[in-house]
Amino acid sequence: MDITAYITGKIKPSIEKAKLIQTDKDTNLTENTCLLNMQNSVNKILEKSSSVCEQISNEKLGIVSAYYNTTTGKVRFDNLIASEENLAETLHGNE
């Protein structure tokens, strides 16, 4: 698979969601896409690793994502944690 197609395929859900929530032409679609992709990336990690979910649930691990704003040169750090329901579902399945 072409690496560009692989990478854009991973970002595409965030692009589509950013387009749906964009309320006006002044909203920064690129920035919103990046922020949504940060959350999607964290969600994917949590979906794929019950070990990570367990450690987060036991407060032994956290996930911090970062967004670099190329216009301002500032980095925004977010402590993105799934809801308790999502963690429980990943840890215990659909019991």
LUMSE-587099 format. One record per atom (N, C-alpha, C, O, CB): residue number from 1; x, y, z; atom name. Coordinates in pm, 1 decimal, decimal comma, always signed. Each point is the difference from the previous one (the first is absolute). Glycine has a CB too. Layout:
REM LUMSE-587099
[NUM [X Y Z] "CA"]
...
//
This chain:
REM LUMSE-587099
[1 [+84,5 -118,5 +0,0] "N"]
[1 [-84,5 +118,5 +0,0] "CA"]
[1 [+88,9 +124,6 +0,0] "C"]
[1 [+103,3 +5,0 +66,8] "O"]
[1 [-288,3 -129,7 +55,9] "CB"]
[2 [+143,1 +221,8 -197,1] "N"]
[2 [+68,1 +128,7 -7,1] "CA"]
[2 [-6,5 +67,5 +137,4] "C"]
[2 [-107,1 +7,6 +60,2] "O"]
[2 [+50,0 +15,8 -307,5] "CB"]
[3 [+169,5 +24,7 +296,3] "N"]
[3 [+7,6 +60,3 +133,8] "CA"]
[3 [-89,8 +122,9 +12,8] "C"]
[3 [-59,5 +23,0 +105,3] "O"]
[3 [+293,4 -107,6 -85,8] "CB"]
[4 [-243,6 +163,2 -126,2] "N"]
[4 [-85,5 +118,8 +3,7] "CA"]
[4 [-146,1 -40,4 +17,2] "C"]
[4 [-72,7 +60,4 +78,8] "O"]
[4 [+236,4 +64,0 -224,5] "CB"]
[5 [-205,7 -225,4 +72,6] "N"]
[5 [-137,9 -47,9 +12,0] "CA"]
[5 [-24,6 -56,5 +139,8] "C"]
[5 [-107,7 +18,4 +56,8] "O"]
[5 [+102,5 -69,2 -304,0] "CB"]
[6 [+103,7 -17,1 +301,7] "N"]
[6 [-12,3 -56,9 +134,6] "CA"]
[6 [-20,0 +111,4 +103,2] "C"]
[6 [-90,4 -7,0 +83,2] "O"]
[6 [+235,9 -188,7 -151,1] "CB"]
[7 [-60,7 +297,9 +61,5] "N"]
[7 [-7,4 +110,1 +97,1] "CA"]
[7 [-129,7 +78,8 -16,5] "C"]
[7 [-67,5 +29,3 +98,6] "O"]
[7 [+318,3 -14,1 -97,7] "CB"]
[8 [-285,8 +19,0 -123,5] "N"]
[8 [-123,1 +77,6 -20,2] "CA"]
[8 [-123,3 -81,4 +36,5] "C"]
[8 [-101,0 +55,6 +43,2] "O"]
[8 [+214,1 +73,2 -225,1] "CB"]
[9 [-105,3 -260,7 +164,7] "N"]
[9 [-110,9 -85,6 +40,9] "CA"]
[9 [-22,4 +4,5 +149,9] "C"]
[9 [-113,8 -7,0 +46,4] "O"]
[9 [+160,9 -140,0 -240,0] "CB"]
[10 [+61,3 +158,6 +269,8] "N"]
[10 [-10,4 +8,2 +145,6] "CA"]
[10 [-60,5 +133,6 +44,6] "C"]
[10 [-69,5 +6,1 +101,5] "O"]
[10 [+268,1 -158,6 -82,2] "CB"]
[11 [-172,4 +258,1 -94,3] "N"]
[11 [-45,5 +134,5 +36,1] "CA"]
[11 [-140,5 +29,5 -54,7] "C"]
[11 [-69,8 +87,2 +51,8] "O"]
[11 [+309,5 -12,3 -49,3] "CB"]
[12 [-280,2 -146,7 -105,5] "N"]
[12 [-126,3 +29,2 -68,4] "CA"]
[12 [-121,7 +9,4 +93,0] "C"]
[12 [-79,9 +92,1 -17,3] "O"]
[12 [+176,0 -206,8 -178,6] "CB"]
[13 [-114,9 +24,0 +294,1] "N"]
[13 [-115,5 +15,4 +88,9] "CA"]
[13 [-1,8 +133,8 +73,9] "C"]
[13 [-106,7 +57,0 +22,8] "O"]
[13 [+106,5 -303,1 +3,7] "CB"]
[14 [+116,6 +295,6 +10,5] "N"]
[14 [+8,5 +129,0 +69,3] "CA"]
[14 [-34,2 +114,5 -94,2] "C"]
[14 [-64,4 +97,0 +39,9] "O"]
[14 [+239,0 -190,9 +113,3] "CB"]
[15 [-131,7 +82,5 -276,8] "N"]
[15 [-32,3 +103,5 -99,8] "CA"]
[15 [-150,5 +7,4 -19,9] "C"]
[15 [-58,5 +108,3 +1,2] "O"]
[15 [+279,9 -144,5 -116,7] "CB"]
[16 [-283,9 -80,0 +97,0] "N"]
[16 [-144,6 -3,9 -23,8] "CA"]
[16 [-77,5 +55,5 +119,0] "C"]
[16 [-96,8 +73,9 -18,3] "O"]
[16 [+129,1 -272,8 -130,0] "CB"]
[17 [+8,9 +164,3 +269,4] "N"]
[17 [-67,7 +50,8 +119,6] "CA"]
[17 [+19,7 +150,7 +13,9] "C"]
[17 [-93,2 +71,8 +36,2] "O"]
[17 [+125,2 -294,3 +75,6] "CB"]
[18 [+88,6 +270,4 -140,3] "N"]
[18 [+27,6 +144,6 +8,1] "CA"]
[18 [-87,6 +76,5 -99,3] "C"]
[18 [-48,5 +108,8 +31,0] "O"]
[18 [+286,3 -156,3 +40,6] "CB"]
[19 [-257,8 -8,5 -189,5] "N"]
[19 [-87,1 +64,8 -99,6] "CA"]
[19 [-143,6 +7,3 +49,8] "C"]
[19 [-68,9 +99,5 -22,5] "O"]
[19 [+217,7 -182,5 -161,2] "CB"]
[20 [-194,0 -22,6 +251,4] "N"]
[20 [-137,5 -3,3 +49,9] "CA"]
[20 [-24,3 +101,9 +110,4] "C"]
[20 [-108,4 +57,9 +8,4] "O"]
[20 [+99,5 -298,1 -67,9] "CB"]
[21 [+108,5 +262,4 +143,7] "N"]
[21 [-20,6 +91,8 +112,8] "CA"]
[21 [+40,4 +143,9 -30,9] "C"]
[21 [-20,2 +89,7 +81,8] "O"]
[21 [+57,3 -282,2 +68,8] "CB"]
[22 [+19,8 +213,8 -268,5] "N"]
[22 [+41,4 +135,8 -36,6] "CA"]
[22 [-124,1 +86,3 -17,5] "C"]
[22 [-86,4 -30,1 -82,5] "O"]
[22 [+296,5 -56,5 -30,3] "CB"]
[23 [-218,6 +193,1 +190,2] "N"]
[23 [-119,9 +82,9 -1,1] "CA"]
[23 [+9,5 +120,7 -93,2] "C"]
[23 [-102,4 +50,9 -45,7] "O"]
[23 [+63,8 -124,7 +277,6] "CB"]
[24 [+158,7 +119,5 -259,9] "N"]
[24 [+14,9 +114,1 -88,9] "CA"]
[24 [+135,6 -4,4 -68,1] "C"]
[24 [+86,2 -80,9 +34,6] "O"]
[24 [-239,2 +216,8 +110,4] "CB"]
[25 [+170,5 -47,4 -242,7] "N"]
[25 [+124,9 -0,5 -77,3] "CA"]
[25 [+120,9 +45,2 +81,1] "C"]
[25 [+113,7 -21,6 -41,9] "O"]
[25 [-249,0 +65,2 -160,1] "CB"]
[26 [+112,2 +19,0 +317,9] "N"]
[26 [+110,8 +46,2 +83,0] "CA"]
[26 [+57,7 -110,9 +88,3] "C"]
[26 [+108,4 +15,2 +56,3] "O"]
[26 [-211,7 +210,9 -58,2] "CB"]
[27 [+31,7 -335,9 +13,5] "N"]
[27 [+48,5 -111,9 +80,0] "CA"]
[27 [+119,6 -62,8 -71,3] "C"]
[27 [-3,3 -20,8 -121,2] "O"]
[27 [-229,0 -21,8 +216,3] "CB"]
[28 [+335,6 +13,2 -20,6] "N"]
[28 [+121,7 -56,4 -57,2] "CA"]
[28 [-15,5 -151,4 -16,6] "C"]
[28 [+14,4 -76,1 +95,7] "O"]
[28 [+123,5 +260,3 +9,9] "CB"]
[29 [-167,5 -226,1 -228,3] "N"]
[29 [-23,2 -140,8 -29,1] "CA"]
[29 [+124,1 -84,0 +28,7] "C"]
[29 [-11,1 -110,7 +52,6] "O"]
[29 [-155,6 +177,3 -226,5] "CB"]
[30 [+283,3 -15,5 +140,2] "N"]
[30 [+123,6 -75,2 +22,7] "CA"]
[30 [+24,2 -21,4 +148,7] "C"]
[30 [+31,2 -111,1 +43,1] "O"]
[30 [+64,2 +205,4 -254,4] "CB"]
[31 [-109,8 +11,1 +288,9] "N"]
[31 [+21,6 -11,4 +144,1] "CA"]
[31 [-101,3 -95,4 +62,7] "C"]
[31 [+36,7 -85,1 +81,0] "O"]
[31 [+55,7 +318,7 -77,0] "CB"]
[32 [-218,8 -219,9 -40,8] "N"]
[32 [-102,7 -88,4 +53,9] "CA"]
[32 [+25,9 -145,0 -38,6] "C"]
[32 [-21,4 -90,6 +80,6] "O"]
[32 [-142,3 +278,8 -90,8] "CB"]
[33 [+209,5 -210,4 -112,2] "N"]
[33 [+33,4 -135,4 -44,0] "CA"]
[33 [+112,6 -56,8 +85,7] "C"]
[33 [-6,2 -115,5 +42,3] "O"]
[33 [-66,1 +171,6 -277,1] "CB"]
[34 [+174,1 +23,8 +260,1] "N"]
[34 [+112,7 -45,0 +82,4] "CA"]
[34 [-45,4 -34,9 +141,4] "C"]
[34 [+39,6 -103,2 +54,3] "O"]
[34 [+114,7 +246,1 -190,6] "CB"]
[35 [-236,5 -58,2 +195,5] "N"]
[35 [-46,9 -23,4 +136,0] "CA"]
[35 [-88,0 -125,4 +7,2] "C"]
[35 [+11,3 -79,1 +93,7] "O"]
[35 [-0,9 +326,8 -49,8] "CB"]
[36 [-96,8 -264,8 -142,3] "N"]
[36 [-82,7 -121,0 -4,9] "CA"]
[36 [+85,5 -124,1 -22,4] "C"]
[36 [-28,4 -105,9 +55,8] "O"]
[36 [-162,5 +241,6 -144,2] "CB"]
[37 [+294,7 -123,1 +7,4] "N"]
[37 [+87,6 -113,4 -25,3] "CA"]
[37 [+77,3 -39,4 +125,9] "C"]
[37 [+28,6 -117,9 +21,2] "O"]
[37 [-9,0 +189,9 -260,6] "CB"]
[38 [+13,9 +25,9 +322,3] "N"]
[38 [+64,7 -30,6 +128,2] "CA"]
[38 [-91,3 -90,6 +81,7] "C"]
[38 [+43,7 -101,9 +53,4] "O"]
[38 [+80,8 +323,0 -56,0] "CB"]
[39 [-252,2 -182,7 +11,9] "N"]
[39 [-94,9 -80,0 +78,3] "CA"]
[39 [-20,2 -137,9 -63,1] "C"]
[39 [-6,0 -100,6 +70,7] "O"]
[39 [-109,1 +311,8 +4,1] "CB"]
[40 [+104,8 -215,6 -207,1] "N"]
[40 [-16,9 -128,9 -67,2] "CA"]
[40 [+119,8 -91,3 +24,0] "C"]
[40 [-16,1 -120,8 +17,7] "O"]
[40 [-124,3 +232,8 -191,9] "CB"]
[41 [+259,2 -54,8 +174,7] "N"]
[41 [+121,4 -79,4 +23,2] "CA"]
[41 [+0,6 -59,7 +140,1] "C"]
[41 [+35,4 -116,4 +18,8] "O"]
[41 [+89,2 +262,3 -179,4] "CB"]
[42 [-164,0 -65,5 +258,3] "N"]
[42 [-8,4 -49,0 +137,5] "CA"]
[42 [-104,6 -111,1 +8,1] "C"]
[42 [+23,2 -103,2 +62,9] "O"]
[42 [+46,5 +330,0 +27,2] "CB"]
[43 [-184,8 -205,4 -153,9] "N"]
[43 [-105,2 -102,0 +2,1] "CA"]
[43 [+47,9 -130,8 -62,2] "C"]
[43 [-32,4 -107,6 +50,4] "O"]
[43 [-139,8 +288,7 -62,0] "CB"]
[44 [+248,4 -173,7 -96,4] "N"]
[44 [+52,5 -120,7 -65,0] "CA"]
[44 [+95,6 -74,5 +93,5] "C"]
[44 [-3,8 -122,8 +8,2] "O"]
[44 [-19,7 +233,9 -233,6] "CB"]
[45 [+108,4 -37,1 +295,1] "N"]
[45 [+91,5 -63,5 +95,8] "CA"]
[45 [-80,5 -73,8 +105,4] "C"]
[45 [+31,9 -113,7 +35,0] "O"]
[45 [+141,9 +292,5 -73,8] "CB"]
[46 [-278,8 -114,0 +89,6] "N"]
[46 [-81,6 -59,9 +104,7] "CA"]
[46 [-77,6 -121,5 -51,6] "C"]
[46 [-17,6 -98,2 +72,2] "O"]
[46 [-1,4 +323,4 +36,1] "CB"]
[47 [-27,1 -218,2 -233,1] "N"]
[47 [-73,1 -112,2 -59,4] "CA"]
[47 [+89,3 -122,2 -16,5] "C"]
[47 [-45,1 -113,4 +16,2] "O"]
[47 [-102,4 +275,9 -135,0] "CB"]
[48 [+272,5 -139,3 +86,9] "N"]
[48 [+90,2 -109,9 -33,2] "CA"]
[48 [+77,8 -55,3 +119,0] "C"]
[48 [+62,0 -105,7 -11,1] "O"]
[48 [-43,9 +206,1 -211,8] "CB"]
[49 [-20,2 -30,7 +336,6] "N"]
[49 [+82,1 -45,1 +111,7] "CA"]
[49 [-76,9 -1,2 +131,4] "C"]
[49 [-18,4 +103,6 +63,9] "O"]
[49 [+217,4 -14,5 -182,1] "CB"]
[50 [-243,3 -207,0 +157,0] "N"]
[50 [-67,0 -11,1 +129,3] "CA"]
[50 [+99,0 +25,8 +114,0] "C"]
[50 [-38,7 +44,3 +108,1] "O"]
[50 [-125,2 -209,5 -206,6] "CB"]
[51 [+291,7 +137,1 +73,1] "N"]
[51 [+103,4 +25,6 +101,0] "CA"]
[51 [+11,8 +149,2 +29,6] "C"]
[51 [+10,1 +39,8 +116,1] "O"]
[51 [+113,8 -244,2 -192,6] "CB"]
[52 [-125,1 +286,1 -27,2] "N"]
[52 [+6,0 +145,3 +19,0] "CA"]
[52 [-125,2 +47,0 +73,6] "C"]
[52 [+8,9 +81,5 +91,9] "O"]
[52 [+130,3 -55,0 -302,2] "CB"]
[53 [-255,4 -77,4 +170,3] "N"]
[53 [-124,7 +38,2 +67,5] "CA"]
[53 [+3,9 -35,5 +147,6] "C"]
[53 [-42,5 +78,3 +85,0] "O"]
[53 [-81,3 -110,7 -299,0] "CB"]
[54 [+174,2 -84,2 +243,3] "N"]
[54 [+7,4 -44,1 +139,4] "CA"]
[54 [+91,8 +91,2 +81,1] "C"]
[54 [-32,2 +37,5 +112,8] "O"]
[54 [-10,2 -274,0 -186,2] "CB"]
[55 [+156,7 +271,5 +15,2] "N"]
[55 [+94,1 +86,7 +70,9] "CA"]
[55 [-57,3 +140,2 +19,7] "C"]
[55 [+24,0 +62,7 +103,2] "O"]
[55 [+165,5 -194,9 -199,1] "CB"]
[56 [-264,4 +181,3 -1,6] "N"]
[56 [-65,9 +130,1 +14,5] "CA"]
[56 [-105,8 -8,3 +108,7] "C"]
[56 [-10,7 +88,8 +84,6] "O"]
[56 [+53,1 -35,1 -327,2] "CB"]
[57 [-120,3 -160,9 +239,8] "N"]
[57 [-105,0 -20,2 +99,4] "CA"]
[57 [+57,8 -6,8 +141,1] "C"]
[57 [-62,9 +45,2 +95,7] "O"]
[57 [-72,9 -166,0 -267,5] "CB"]
[58 [+255,4 +64,5 +184,3] "N"]
[58 [+67,3 -10,3 +130,5] "CA"]
[58 [+85,9 +122,2 +30,9] "C"]
[58 [+75,7 +0,4 +97,1] "O"]
[58 [-75,1 -247,6 -123,7] "CB"]
[59 [-12,4 +350,5 -56,0] "N"]
[59 [+73,7 +125,6 +16,4] "CA"]
[59 [+150,7 -19,1 +3,3] "C"]
[59 [+70,7 +70,3 +72,2] "O"]
[59 [-265,3 +17,5 +50,6] "CB"]
[60 [+243,5 -183,3 -201,3] "N"]
[60 [+143,9 -23,7 -11,4] "CA"]
[60 [+54,7 +53,4 -132,3] "C"]
[60 [+121,1 +1,3 -21,8] "O"]
[60 [-145,4 -204,2 +166,9] "CB"]
[61 [-64,0 +245,9 -231,2] "N"]
[61 [+39,4 +45,0 -133,5] "CA"]
[61 [-99,4 +104,3 -47,6] "C"]
[61 [-117,7 -4,3 +35,6] "O"]
[61 [+224,6 -219,1 -88,0] "CB"]
[62 [-60,0 +314,8 -26,2] "N"]
[62 [-85,9 +97,7 -65,0] "CA"]
[62 [+47,3 +18,0 -143,5] "C"]
[62 [+111,9 -37,7 -34,8] "O"]
[62 [-158,8 +155,2 +255,0] "CB"]
[63 [-37,3 -60,8 -301,2] "N"]
[63 [+37,0 +28,7 -138,2] "CA"]
[63 [-9,4 +150,1 -19,4] "C"]
[63 [-103,3 +60,8 +28,2] "O"]
[63 [+21,2 -287,6 -110,8] "CB"]
[64 [+189,0 +285,6 +34,9] "N"]
[64 [+4,0 +143,3 -27,0] "CA"]
[64 [+29,7 +18,1 -147,9] "C"]
[64 [+97,0 -54,9 -52,1] "O"]
[64 [-19,6 +109,6 +289,1] "CB"]
[65 [-161,0 +22,2 -303,8] "N"]
[65 [+24,4 +28,1 -141,1] "CA"]
[65 [+43,1 +146,2 -12,5] "C"]
[65 [-25,1 +81,6 +88,7] "O"]
[65 [-145,7 -257,0 -163,4] "CB"]
[66 [+235,8 +206,2 -36,4] "N"]
[66 [+50,3 +136,1 -20,6] "CA"]
[66 [-34,5 +47,5 -140,4] "C"]
[66 [+1,9 -77,1 -96,0] "O"]
[66 [+185,5 +35,9 +259,3] "CB"]
[67 [-218,6 +168,4 -172,8] "N"]
[67 [-30,2 +63,5 -128,4] "CA"]
[67 [+89,9 +122,3 -14,0] "C"]
[67 [-3,8 +90,8 +83,2] "O"]
[67 [-238,2 -173,4 -79,9] "CB"]
[68 [+322,0 +84,3 -108,0] "N"]
[68 [+88,6 +113,3 -26,3] "CA"]
[68 [-67,1 +93,8 -99,0] "C"]
[68 [-29,0 -38,7 -113,2] "O"]
[68 [+233,7 -102,8 +158,0] "CB"]
[69 [-229,3 +264,9 -2,1] "N"]
[69 [-60,3 +100,9 -86,2] "CA"]
[69 [+111,2 +69,3 -77,4] "C"]
[69 [+80,6 +73,1 +57,5] "O"]
[69 [-275,4 -39,5 +102,6] "CB"]
[70 [+198,7 -56,7 -290,1] "N"]
[70 [+108,4 +55,5 -82,2] "CA"]
[70 [-10,3 +151,5 -14,9] "C"]
[70 [+98,6 +65,6 -33,4] "O"]
[70 [-88,9 -281,8 -89,3] "CB"]
[71 [-127,3 +271,9 +147,0] "N"]
[71 [-15,9 +145,5 -10,1] "CA"]
[71 [+55,2 +69,6 +123,4] "C"]
[71 [+71,7 +99,4 -11,2] "O"]
[71 [-274,3 -132,2 -131,4] "CB"]
[72 [+169,1 -19,5 +260,7] "N"]
[72 [+41,4 +65,6 +124,1] "CA"]
[72 [+130,5 -55,9 +55,7] "C"]
[72 [+66,9 +64,9 +80,4] "O"]
[72 [-306,2 -22,6 -32,3] "CB"]
[73 [+274,9 -162,6 -91,2] "N"]
[73 [+119,9 -64,5 +53,7] "CA"]
[73 [-21,2 -60,4 +138,0] "C"]
[73 [+95,5 -42,2 +65,3] "O"]
[73 [+38,2 +201,9 -197,2] "CB"]
[74 [-258,8 -163,9 +176,1] "N"]
[74 [-30,3 -54,4 +132,1] "CA"]
[74 [-44,7 -145,6 -10,9] "C"]
[74 [-55,3 -42,9 -101,3] "O"]
[74 [-8,6 +272,7 +181,5] "CB"]
[75 [+89,5 -303,5 +26,4] "N"]
[75 [-41,5 -139,2 +8,1] "CA"]
[75 [-112,8 -10,7 +101,3] "C"]
[75 [+9,7 +50,3 +111,9] "O"]
[75 [+222,2 -132,1 -174,7] "CB"]
[76 [-337,2 +16,2 +22,0] "N"]
[76 [-113,9 -24,2 +88,6] "CA"]
[76 [+5,0 -146,4 +42,7] "C"]
[76 [+1,7 -89,9 -84,0] "O"]
[76 [-143,7 +270,8 -29,3] "CB"]
[77 [+144,3 -204,0 +243,8] "N"]
[77 [+0,1 -135,6 +53,8] "CA"]
[77 [-138,9 -31,0 +54,3] "C"]
[77 [-60,9 +81,7 +69,0] "O"]
[77 [+307,9 -67,4 -12,3] "CB"]
[78 [-295,5 -132,5 -88,8] "N"]
[78 [-130,7 -43,1 +48,1] "CA"]
[78 [+13,5 -134,5 +68,6] "C"]
[78 [+65,7 -91,2 -50,1] "O"]
[78 [-181,2 +217,8 -134,2] "CB"]
[79 [+52,7 -137,0 +298,7] "N"]
[79 [-5,6 -126,0 +72,1] "CA"]
[79 [-131,7 -65,8 -40,4] "C"]
[79 [-102,6 +18,2 +65,7] "O"]
[79 [+245,1 +68,3 +132,0] "CB"]
[80 [-138,2 -162,7 -306,3] "N"]
[80 [-120,9 -59,0 -55,9] "CA"]
[80 [-20,4 -139,2 +57,7] "C"]
[80 [+76,3 -92,2 -28,6] "O"]
[80 [-48,4 +225,9 -183,2] "CB"]
[81 [-129,6 -147,3 +291,8] "N"]
[81 [-30,4 -128,7 +61,7] "CA"]
[81 [-141,2 -39,1 -41,2] "C"]
[81 [-91,2 +82,6 -2,5] "O"]
[81 [+246,5 -37,3 +200,1] "CB"]
[82 [-170,6 -169,8 -229,1] "N"]
[82 [-131,8 -50,3 -35,6] "CA"]
[82 [-91,2 +3,1 +121,9] "C"]
[82 [+46,0 +3,3 +114,1] "O"]
[82 [+54,7 -149,2 -292,8] "CB"]
[83 [-227,9 +144,9 +152,6] "N"]
[83 [-95,2 -4,0 +110,8] "CA"]
[83 [+11,4 -133,4 +72,1] "C"]
[83 [+51,0 -97,5 -55,1] "O"]
[83 [-207,1 +253,3 -67,4] "CB"]
[84 [+109,0 -159,1 +244,0] "N"]
[84 [+2,7 -124,8 +77,5] "CA"]
[84 [-75,1 -110,3 -72,5] "C"]
[84 [+39,0 -116,6 +7,0] "O"]
[84 [-24,2 +248,4 +205,0] "CB"]
[85 [-123,5 -96,0 -282,3] "N"]
[85 [-77,7 -99,2 -72,1] "CA"]
[85 [+83,2 -63,3 -111,6] "C"]
[85 [-3,4 -121,6 -19,0] "O"]
[85 [-206,9 +248,4 +73,3] "CB"]
[86 [+284,8 -44,2 -128,0] "N"]
[86 [+83,9 -52,4 -108,0] "CA"]
[86 [+111,2 -88,2 +54,3] "C"]
[86 [+30,4 -104,3 -57,9] "O"]
[86 [-81,9 +306,8 -77,9] "CB"]
[87 [+112,5 -161,4 +247,0] "N"]
[87 [+104,5 -81,8 +61,0] "CA"]
[87 [-56,9 -133,4 +45,8] "C"]
[87 [+60,2 -105,0 -22,8] "O"]
[87 [+61,4 +312,2 +95,2] "CB"]
[88 [-237,6 -203,1 -7,7] "N"]
[88 [-61,7 -123,0 +49,0] "CA"]
[88 [-35,9 -92,9 -114,9] "C"]
[88 [+18,2 -121,3 +10,0] "O"]
[88 [-106,8 +246,1 +187,2] "CB"]
[89 [+38,0 -68,7 -305,6] "N"]
[89 [-36,7 -82,0 -115,4] "CA"]
[89 [+123,0 -66,4 -61,1] "C"]
[89 [-4,8 -116,9 -38,4] "O"]
[89 [-189,9 +268,4 -6,0] "CB"]
[90 [+304,0 -77,4 +35,6] "N"]
[90 [+123,2 -57,0 -55,1] "CA"]
[90 [+56,3 -107,2 +92,0] "C"]
[90 [+45,6 -104,7 -46,1] "O"]
[90 [+2,6 +321,6 -68,8] "CB"]
[91 [-51,4 -190,8 +244,0] "N"]
[91 [+55,9 -95,4 +95,7] "CA"]
[91 [-83,5 -127,6 +12,8] "C"]
[91 [+54,3 -109,7 +13,6] "O"]
[91 [+42,2 +302,8 +109,0] "CB"]
[92 [-229,8 -177,4 -127,0] "N"]
[92 [-89,0 -112,6 +30,3] "CA"]
[92 [-81,7 -47,9 -119,0] "C"]
[92 [-75,8 -96,2 +12,2] "O"]
[92 [+64,6 +182,0 +217,2] "CB"]
[93 [+25,0 -21,2 -342,6] "N"]
[93 [-78,1 -40,4 -116,3] "CA"]
[93 [-146,2 +35,8 +19,6] "C"]
[93 [-33,2 +86,4 +81,2] "O"]
[93 [+194,3 -272,5 -126,6] "CB"]
[94 [-245,5 +121,8 -26,5] "N"]
[94 [-144,1 +29,5 +7,3] "CA"]
[94 [-71,1 -96,9 +93,0] "C"]
[94 [-100,4 -59,7 -38,7] "O"]
[94 [+108,1 +150,6 -194,0] "CB"]
[95 [+41,7 -107,4 +352,8] "N"]
[95 [-57,6 -94,8 +97,1] "CA"]
[95 [-142,1 +36,6 +34,9] "C"]
[95 [-63,6 -68,6 +80,0] "O"]
[95 [+289,7 +27,0 +12,1] "CB"]
//
